[in-house]
Amino acid sequence: MVLPKDRLRKIHGIAEPLGSADPSVLARRKYHEMVATWLANKSYILQLLFVTIGFVNVLLPALSRPWRAVIESTFIAREIFHDYSTFSGLAIANLYILIALFLIRTLQIKSLPGGSAFALSYRNIIDMELFPRTPKEELAYWSEIVFGLAGTTIWLFIPFGVLAYFIKISRVLG
């Protein structure tokens, strides 16, 4: 059962927008709705993809020598394993990108259509119709979307990259 938009907004402490809307931003609303709907319904696929990559390419080779030989014989898998299990190269670039996106998102959070109610899911955004109305809100909205998409790669770091890193250290020291 979905509550009405007004009731959901009241529960989350989100006021109705007061200012005027930019017609060009409103014209792109179908794209805003499309991306939010896709993320609400299908983001688990991205999560599952990166969990699988993290487990198979980062953690499992640190645990199993035969599997490590298989991973090291494949160029792309070898690079992913090496970079994320030692926190170098691609892993550091990915981390810097995530930090930059997080900082942009943090600076723009007051401009989101939902305000600073950052605990909203994409399903909440759709149900409350919290789509951008101004260019500033649109910038904040797209930065939130990009951070949501790129944030799924965190599975390569936590827990799999960290565990693989400490397993490798324990083998070197032990």
C-alpha positions in Angstrom: 0.0 0.0 0.0 1.4 3.3 -1.1 0.5 6.4 0.9 -0.5 9.5 -1.0 2.2 11.9 -2.0 1.1 14.6 0.5 1.1 12.2 3.4 4.6 10.8 2.5 6.0 14.4 2.2 4.6 15.2 5.6 6.1 12.1 7.2 9.5 12.9 5.8 9.2 16.6 6.6 9.4 17.8 3.0 7.5 20.9 2.1 5.8 21.5 -1.3 8.0 23.5 -3.7 7.2 27.2 -3.6 9.3 28.8 -6.4 8.6 28.9 -10.1 9.7 26.0 -12.2 12.0 26.3 -15.3 10.1 25.0 -18.4 13.3 23.4 -19.8 13.9 21.4 -16.7 10.2 20.3 -16.6 10.5 19.2 -20.3 13.2 16.8 -19.2 11.1 15.3 -16.4 10.5 12.1 -18.4 14.3 11.4 -18.2 14.3 12.1 -14.5 11.4 9.7 -13.9 12.9 7.1 -16.2 16.3 7.0 -14.4 14.6 7.0 -10.9 12.3 4.2 -11.9 15.1 2.2 -13.3 17.2 2.6 -10.2 14.2 1.9 -7.9 13.5 -1.4 -9.8 16.8 -2.5 -11.1 19.7 -1.2 -9.0 20.0 -4.5 -7.3 21.3 -5.8 -10.6 24.3 -3.4 -10.3 24.8 -4.3 -6.7 24.7 -8.0 -7.5 27.2 -7.5 -10.4 29.8 -5.8 -8.3 29.3 -8.2 -5.4 30.0 -11.0 -7.8 33.0 -9.3 -9.3 34.3 -8.4 -5.8 33.9 -12.0 -4.6 35.1 -13.8 -7.7 37.9 -11.4 -8.8 39.1 -9.9 -5.5 38.4 -12.1 -2.5 38.4 -15.6 -3.9 41.9 -15.4 -5.5 43.3 -14.2 -2.1 41.8 -17.4 -0.5 42.5 -20.0 -3.2 45.8 -20.4 -5.0 44.3 -22.5 -7.9 41.6 -19.8 -8.4 44.3 -17.1 -8.3 46.2 -18.9 -11.1 43.0 -18.8 -13.2 42.4 -15.1 -12.4 46.1 -14.2 -13.1 45.9 -15.8 -16.6 43.1 -13.4 -17.7 44.3 -9.8 -18.3 41.2 -7.8 -17.1 40.6 -10.1 -14.1 44.3 -10.0 -13.1 44.2 -6.2 -13.2 41.0 -6.0 -11.1 42.5 -8.5 -8.6 45.8 -6.8 -8.3 44.5 -3.2 -8.1 41.7 -3.9 -5.6 43.6 -6.4 -3.3 46.5 -4.0 -3.0 44.6 -0.7 -3.2 46.5 0.6 -6.2 45.9 1.8 -9.7 42.2 1.4 -10.7 41.1 1.0 -7.1 42.7 4.4 -6.1 41.2 6.1 -9.2 37.8 4.5 -8.4 38.1 5.7 -4.8 39.0 9.3 -5.8 36.0 9.3 -8.2 33.7 8.1 -5.4 35.1 10.7 -3.0 34.7 13.5 -5.6 31.1 12.4 -6.3 30.4 12.2 -2.6 31.7 15.8 -2.1 29.7 17.1 -5.0 26.6 15.3 -3.7 27.2 16.7 -0.2 27.6 20.3 -1.5 24.4 19.9 -3.6 22.3 18.1 -1.1 20.3 21.2 0.0 19.4 21.8 -3.6 17.7 18.4 -4.0 14.0 18.5 -4.5 13.6 16.6 -1.2 16.0 19.0 0.6 18.4 17.4 3.0 16.2 14.3 3.5 19.1 12.2 2.2 17.7 8.9 3.5 15.1 8.7 0.7 15.2 5.8 -1.6 14.5 6.1 -5.3 11.1 4.5 -4.7 10.4 7.4 -2.2 11.5 9.9 -4.9 9.0 8.4 -7.4 6.2 8.1 -4.9 6.6 11.7 -3.6 7.3 13.0 -7.1 10.5 14.7 -6.0 11.8 15.5 -9.4 13.8 18.7 -10.2 12.1 21.9 -11.1 15.0 24.3 -11.4 18.5 24.0 -13.0 20.1 23.9 -9.6 17.8 21.1 -8.4 18.5 19.3 -11.7 22.3 19.5 -11.1 21.8 18.1 -7.6 19.5 15.4 -8.8 21.9 14.2 -11.5 24.8 14.3 -9.1 22.8 12.1 -6.7 22.0 9.7 -9.6 25.6 9.4 -10.7 26.7 8.9 -7.1 24.1 6.2 -6.8 25.3 4.4 -9.9 29.0 4.7 -9.1 28.5 3.9 -5.5 27.7 0.3 -6.3 31.4 -0.2 -7.0 32.0 0.2 -3.2 31.5 -3.6 -3.0 34.9 -4.0 -4.7 36.5 -2.2 -1.7 34.3 -3.2 1.2 34.3 -6.0 2.2 36.1 -7.8 -0.5 39.1 -5.5 -1.1 39.7 -5.0 2.5 39.6 -8.7 3.3 41.8 -9.6 0.4 44.3 -6.9 1.4 44.6 -8.2 5.0 44.7 -11.8 3.8 47.7 -10.9 1.6 49.4 -9.0 4.4 48.9 -12.0 6.8 50.5 -14.3 4.3 53.5 -12.1 3.8 53.9 -11.6 7.6 53.0 -15.1 8.6 
